[in-house]
Amino acid sequence: MTPSAKPRLIVVATFAAMLALALMVLAGYFGAHSSFLDAFSHFRVHFAIAAAALALPLLASRYRLTAASVLVFAAACLSTAPASMLGFTTPVEARAAGVDGQPVYRLLQMNLRFNNPTPEKVLSLVGSTQPDIITFEETSQMWQEKLALIAHAYPHRISCGGTFGATILSRRPFAEGSEPRCFGSGTLATAKVDLGGTTIDVAAIHLGWPWPFEQSWQIGGLASALEALPQTAILAGDCNATPWSAAVRRVADLGGLTPMRSVGPTWLYIKLPDFLRFAGLPIDQVFSKGAVEIHSAKRLEDTGSDHLPVLVEFSLKPGRDEPDGAARTATVSLEAGVETRG
C-alpha cells in the first residue's frame, strides 16, 4: 500500500461507518413496521452522536455534501430527543402534590438484578422511602428470602415467573374479593389495591430484550391482559425498551395507557462506572390512565443493580366513576397465560 493510499482508505472507511450509523438511526423510525427495525431505535441518540462525530472530519473531504447532510439529519434527531438523554435529568414534576386535598401515594419501581451483591442497600432504600406500592423485577430465590424480611411492612404481595419475573408488594390491602394474577409466564403481575376505599389496578412488567430476542412476541402474548386493565391503573416495570420505541408505544396503546415522561437513563452496563450513566438507556417505564395523576418522579441512588430505582408520587383524581374491573378482567383468556397466586 502506497503512503497516499492509506489516508484515502481511512477516509473511505470513515464515510462507510458514518453512512451505516445514519441508516441505523433512520431504520429506528420505522420500528412500528418491524421489530427488527425497532431494535435500532433504542440507541437512536448514541448512533446519531456517533454519525455526527464521523461526519465532522469528512467536511474537509470529497464527501463533504453527504457529511453535511448527515450532520443536519443527526442534529434534527437530537433536537427531538428527550432532554433527559442529553444530560438534563431534572425530576419529572406535573404539579404540586396534594392538590384538591387528595392523598399522595408513592410507588417504587426497580429491577433488582437477580444476583445483586448488596441487597441490604435495597432494603434500606425501601425503609427510607417507605413507598405504598413496590414493583420489582428479577426477584430470584435470593431476593425472595431477602424480601421476607420486610413482609411485616408489605404483607400484600404477588411474585410471578421466578428469577426474571415481576413482583408487586403493597402496604395497602388488595381489594376484598380480588385475586392478584400472573400473565405471560410471569412477565406481567397485576393486583387490585385498595387505596383508602378506592381501588386501583397495579401492574408490574418485565419484558425481554428486543429483536432478535423475545420482546415482540411477549407483548403480543400480553395483549389481552393489557387490554383488560380497568379505567384506572398504573403499570411500571423494566420494559427493556426506550420511551420513543415502537415497543413502548405498543404497550401503551394496548392498555390505553399514557407513558410517563422519562426521568433519564436508568440502565447502565453493570461493569461501567456510574459517571457514564448519561450513556445508559431509559428503559424503566411507568404508565398510567384514568384517575391516576402523577405528580413527580425521580431516579434514586445506586443500590447494586444495573438499574436505578425510580420513585413516583401520584394521587387519584376525585369524582371519577370506577368501572367494573372484574368484568373486564374476566375477558382475559387462559391462552394469555393467566396464573393465580394465593
C-alpha positions as CSV (number, residue, x, y, z in Angstrom):
1,M,0.0,0.0,0.0
2,T,1.4,3.4,-1.0
3,P,1.7,6.2,1.5
4,S,-1.1,8.1,-0.2
5,A,-3.5,5.1,-0.3
6,K,-3.7,4.7,3.4
7,P,-5.2,8.1,4.2
8,R,-7.7,7.5,1.3
9,L,-8.6,4.1,2.9
10,I,-9.2,5.8,6.2
11,V,-11.5,8.4,4.7
12,V,-13.5,5.7,2.8
13,A,-13.8,3.6,6.0
14,T,-15.0,6.7,8.0
15,F,-17.5,7.5,5.2
16,A,-18.9,4.0,5.2
17,A,-19.2,3.9,9.0
18,M,-21.0,7.3,9.0
19,L,-23.5,6.1,6.5
20,A,-24.1,2.8,8.4
21,L,-24.8,4.7,11.6
22,A,-27.1,7.2,9.8
23,L,-29.0,4.3,8.2
24,M,-29.4,2.7,11.7
25,V,-30.8,5.9,13.0
26,L,-33.3,6.1,10.1
27,A,-34.3,2.4,10.5
28,G,-35.4,3.0,14.1
29,Y,-38.1,5.5,12.9
30,F,-39.8,2.6,11.1
31,G,-40.0,0.4,14.2
32,A,-43.7,0.2,14.1
33,H,-43.5,-1.9,10.9
34,S,-40.9,-4.4,12.2
35,S,-39.4,-5.5,15.5
36,F,-36.1,-5.8,13.6
37,L,-36.2,-2.1,12.7
38,D,-37.4,-1.1,16.2
39,A,-34.3,-2.7,17.7
40,F,-32.3,0.2,16.2
41,S,-34.5,2.8,17.8
42,H,-33.3,2.2,21.3
43,F,-29.8,3.5,20.5
44,R,-31.0,6.4,18.3
45,V,-29.2,9.1,20.3
46,H,-26.0,7.1,20.5
47,F,-26.0,6.4,16.8
48,A,-26.8,10.0,15.9
49,I,-24.0,11.4,18.0
50,A,-21.5,8.9,16.6
51,A,-22.6,9.6,13.0
52,A,-22.2,13.4,13.6
53,A,-18.7,12.8,15.1
54,L,-17.6,10.9,12.0
55,A,-19.2,13.5,9.7
56,L,-17.3,16.4,11.0
57,P,-13.8,15.4,9.7
58,L,-15.4,14.4,6.4
59,L,-16.5,18.0,5.8
60,A,-12.9,18.6,4.5
61,S,-13.1,15.6,2.1
62,R,-14.7,15.0,-1.3
63,Y,-17.7,13.5,0.8
64,R,-18.5,17.0,2.2
65,L,-22.0,17.2,0.9
66,T,-23.0,13.8,2.2
67,A,-21.3,14.6,5.5
68,A,-23.1,17.9,5.8
69,S,-26.5,16.1,5.1
70,V,-25.7,13.6,7.8
71,L,-24.9,16.4,10.3
72,V,-28.2,18.1,9.6
73,F,-30.0,14.7,10.0
74,A,-28.2,13.9,13.2
75,A,-29.0,17.4,14.6
76,A,-32.6,17.0,13.8
77,C,-32.8,13.6,15.5
78,L,-31.0,15.0,18.6
79,S,-33.3,18.1,18.7
80,T,-36.3,15.8,19.2
81,A,-34.6,13.5,21.7
82,P,-35.8,13.7,25.4
83,A,-33.8,16.3,27.3
84,S,-33.0,13.6,29.9
85,M,-31.0,11.7,27.3
86,L,-28.8,14.8,26.7
87,G,-27.8,15.3,30.3
88,F,-30.8,17.3,31.6
89,T,-32.1,15.0,34.2
90,T,-34.3,17.2,36.4
91,P,-37.1,15.2,38.1
92,V,-40.5,14.9,36.4
93,E,-42.9,17.3,38.0
94,A,-46.6,17.6,36.9
95,R,-48.0,19.9,39.6
96,A,-47.8,20.3,43.3
97,A,-48.6,17.2,45.3
98,G,-51.7,17.2,47.4
99,V,-53.8,19.5,45.3
100,D,-57.6,19.1,45.9
101,G,-56.8,17.5,49.2
102,Q,-56.2,14.1,47.7
103,P,-53.8,11.7,49.5
104,V,-50.4,11.3,47.7
105,Y,-49.1,7.8,47.3
106,R,-45.6,6.5,46.5
107,L,-44.6,3.8,44.0
108,L,-41.1,2.4,43.9
109,Q,-40.0,0.7,40.6
110,M,-36.8,-1.2,40.3
111,N,-35.2,-4.1,38.5
112,L,-33.4,-5.6,41.5
113,R,-30.9,-7.7,39.4
114,F,-31.2,-11.4,40.3
115,N,-27.6,-11.6,41.7
116,N,-27.3,-8.1,43.3
117,P,-24.4,-8.2,45.7
118,T,-25.8,-5.6,48.0
119,P,-29.4,-6.5,48.8
120,E,-29.1,-4.6,52.1
121,K,-29.0,-1.3,50.2
122,V,-32.3,-2.1,48.5
123,L,-33.9,-2.9,51.9
124,S,-32.5,0.3,53.4
125,L,-33.9,2.3,50.4
126,V,-37.3,0.8,50.9
127,G,-37.2,1.7,54.6
128,S,-36.1,5.3,53.9
129,T,-38.6,6.0,51.1
130,Q,-41.5,3.9,52.5
131,P,-43.4,3.5,49.3
132,D,-47.0,2.4,49.4
133,I,-46.6,0.1,46.4
134,I,-43.4,-1.5,45.0
135,T,-42.9,-3.1,41.6
136,F,-39.8,-5.2,41.4
137,E,-38.3,-7.4,38.6
138,E,-35.8,-10.2,38.8
139,T,-36.9,-11.4,42.2
140,S,-34.7,-14.5,42.3
141,Q,-34.7,-17.1,45.1
142,M,-32.1,-15.0,46.9
143,W,-34.5,-12.0,46.7
144,Q,-37.5,-14.0,47.9
145,E,-35.5,-14.7,51.1
146,K,-34.4,-11.1,51.5
147,L,-37.9,-9.6,50.8
148,A,-39.3,-11.9,53.5
149,L,-37.5,-9.6,55.9
150,I,-40.0,-6.8,55.1
151,A,-43.1,-9.0,54.9
152,H,-44.4,-7.3,58.0
153,A,-44.4,-3.9,56.3
154,Y,-45.5,-5.2,52.9
155,P,-47.8,-8.2,53.7
156,H,-49.8,-8.0,50.4
157,R,-47.8,-9.3,47.6
158,I,-47.6,-11.4,44.4
159,S,-44.5,-12.8,42.8
160,C,-44.6,-14.2,39.3
161,G,-42.2,-16.1,37.0
162,G,-39.3,-16.9,39.2
163,T,-35.9,-15.3,38.6
164,F,-36.8,-12.9,35.8
165,G,-40.5,-12.4,36.7
166,A,-42.4,-9.4,38.1
167,T,-43.4,-8.8,41.7
168,I,-45.8,-6.4,43.4
169,L,-45.5,-5.6,47.1
170,S,-48.0,-3.4,48.9
171,R,-48.6,-1.8,52.3
172,R,-52.2,-1.3,51.3
173,P,-54.5,-4.3,51.2
174,F,-55.6,-5.9,48.0
175,A,-59.2,-5.2,47.2
176,E,-61.6,-7.5,49.0
177,G,-62.7,-10.5,46.8
178,S,-59.9,-9.9,44.3
179,E,-57.0,-12.2,43.5
180,P,-53.6,-11.0,42.1
181,R,-52.7,-12.6,38.8
182,C,-49.7,-13.6,36.7
183,F,-49.7,-13.4,32.9
184,G,-47.3,-14.5,30.2
185,S,-45.2,-16.9,32.4
186,G,-44.6,-14.2,34.9
187,T,-43.9,-11.3,32.5
188,L,-46.8,-9.4,34.0
189,A,-48.2,-9.3,37.5
190,T,-51.4,-7.5,38.4
191,A,-53.2,-6.7,41.6
192,K,-56.2,-4.6,42.7
193,V,-55.0,-2.4,45.6
194,D,-57.4,-0.6,48.0
195,L,-56.2,3.0,48.4
196,G,-58.5,4.3,51.2
197,G,-61.6,2.8,49.7
198,T,-60.8,3.4,46.1
199,T,-59.5,0.5,44.0
200,I,-56.6,1.0,41.6
201,D,-55.2,-1.7,39.4
202,V,-51.4,-2.0,39.7
203,A,-49.3,-3.9,37.2
204,A,-45.6,-4.8,37.1
205,I,-44.0,-5.8,33.8
206,H,-40.6,-7.2,32.8
207,L,-40.1,-7.6,29.1
208,G,-37.2,-9.4,27.5
209,W,-34.7,-7.9,25.1
210,P,-35.6,-6.5,21.7
211,W,-35.2,-8.4,18.4
212,P,-33.7,-10.9,17.9
213,F,-34.9,-11.9,21.4
214,E,-38.4,-12.4,22.7
215,Q,-39.7,-8.8,23.4
216,S,-42.1,-8.5,20.5
217,W,-43.9,-11.8,20.9
218,Q,-44.1,-11.3,24.7
219,I,-46.0,-8.0,24.1
220,G,-48.3,-9.9,21.7
221,G,-48.9,-12.6,24.3
222,L,-49.9,-9.9,26.9
223,A,-52.3,-8.1,24.6
224,S,-55.4,-9.5,26.2
225,A,-54.2,-8.8,29.8
226,L,-53.2,-5.2,28.9
227,E,-56.5,-4.5,27.1
228,A,-58.3,-5.8,30.2
229,L,-56.8,-3.2,32.5
230,P,-59.6,-1.2,34.0
231,Q,-60.1,2.5,33.6
232,T,-57.9,3.5,36.5
233,A,-54.5,1.8,36.5
234,I,-50.7,2.3,36.9
235,L,-48.2,0.0,35.3
236,A,-44.4,0.1,36.0
237,G,-41.5,-2.1,35.1
238,D,-38.4,-2.8,33.1
239,C,-39.5,-2.8,29.5
240,N,-36.0,-3.2,28.1
241,A,-37.2,-0.6,25.6
242,T,-36.8,3.2,25.4
243,P,-39.8,5.6,25.7
244,W,-39.6,6.5,22.0
245,S,-39.6,2.9,20.8
246,A,-42.5,1.2,19.0
247,A,-42.4,-1.4,21.7
248,V,-43.3,1.1,24.5
249,R,-45.9,2.7,22.2
250,R,-47.4,-0.7,21.6
251,V,-47.7,-1.5,25.3
252,A,-49.3,1.9,25.9
253,D,-51.8,1.5,23.0
254,L,-52.9,-1.9,24.1
255,G,-53.5,-0.8,27.6
256,G,-54.9,2.6,26.8
257,L,-52.1,4.0,28.9
258,T,-50.1,7.2,28.9
259,P,-46.3,6.7,29.4
260,M,-44.7,9.0,32.0
261,R,-42.1,11.4,30.7
262,S,-38.6,9.8,31.1
263,V,-36.5,10.6,34.2
264,G,-33.3,9.8,32.2
265,P,-31.1,6.7,31.8
266,T,-31.9,4.1,34.4
267,W,-29.9,1.2,33.0
268,L,-26.1,1.1,32.5
269,Y,-24.0,-1.9,31.8
270,I,-23.1,-3.3,35.1
271,K,-19.3,-3.2,34.6
272,L,-19.3,0.5,33.6
273,P,-18.7,3.3,36.2
274,D,-21.7,5.3,37.3
275,F,-20.2,8.6,35.9
276,L,-21.1,7.2,32.4
277,R,-24.7,6.9,33.4
278,F,-25.5,9.6,30.8
279,A,-24.7,7.0,28.1
280,G,-27.1,4.5,29.5
281,L,-30.7,3.8,28.5
282,P,-34.1,4.9,30.0
283,I,-35.7,1.5,29.9
284,D,-37.7,1.6,33.2
285,Q,-41.1,2.9,32.3
286,V,-44.2,4.0,34.2
287,F,-47.6,4.2,32.6
288,S,-50.9,5.4,33.9
289,K,-54.5,6.0,33.0
290,G,-57.9,7.1,34.3
291,A,-57.9,8.8,37.7
292,V,-54.2,8.4,38.3
293,E,-52.4,11.7,38.3
294,I,-48.6,11.5,38.5
295,H,-47.1,14.4,40.5
296,S,-43.4,13.7,40.4
297,A,-40.8,11.0,39.5
298,K,-37.1,10.8,40.1
299,R,-34.2,8.4,39.9
300,L,-32.7,7.3,43.3
301,E,-29.2,6.3,44.2
302,D,-27.5,3.1,43.0
303,T,-28.3,0.1,45.1
304,G,-26.1,-2.6,43.4
305,S,-28.3,-3.3,40.4
306,D,-27.6,-2.3,36.8
307,H,-30.9,-0.4,37.0
308,L,-31.5,2.7,39.2
309,P,-34.7,2.8,41.3
310,V,-37.5,5.2,40.2
311,L,-39.7,6.8,42.8
312,V,-43.1,8.0,41.6
313,E,-45.6,10.1,43.6
314,F,-49.2,10.1,42.4
315,S,-52.7,10.6,43.6
316,L,-56.2,9.7,42.4
317,K,-58.4,12.4,41.0
318,P,-61.7,12.8,42.8
319,G,-65.1,12.3,41.2
320,R,-64.2,9.6,38.8
321,D,-66.6,6.7,38.3
322,E,-64.8,3.4,38.7
323,P,-65.7,0.8,36.1
324,D,-66.3,-2.8,37.0
325,G,-62.8,-4.1,36.6
326,A,-63.7,-7.7,37.5
327,A,-65.9,-7.9,34.4
328,R,-63.1,-6.7,32.1
329,T,-60.5,-8.9,33.7
330,A,-62.7,-11.9,33.1
331,T,-62.3,-11.4,29.4
332,V,-58.7,-12.5,29.6
333,S,-58.4,-16.0,28.2
334,L,-56.3,-18.8,29.5
335,E,-54.4,-18.7,26.3
336,A,-52.9,-15.4,27.6
337,G,-51.1,-17.3,30.2
338,V,-53.1,-16.5,33.3
339,E,-51.9,-17.9,36.6
340,T,-53.4,-17.2,40.0
341,R,-51.3,-17.0,43.2
342,G,-52.7,-17.0,46.7
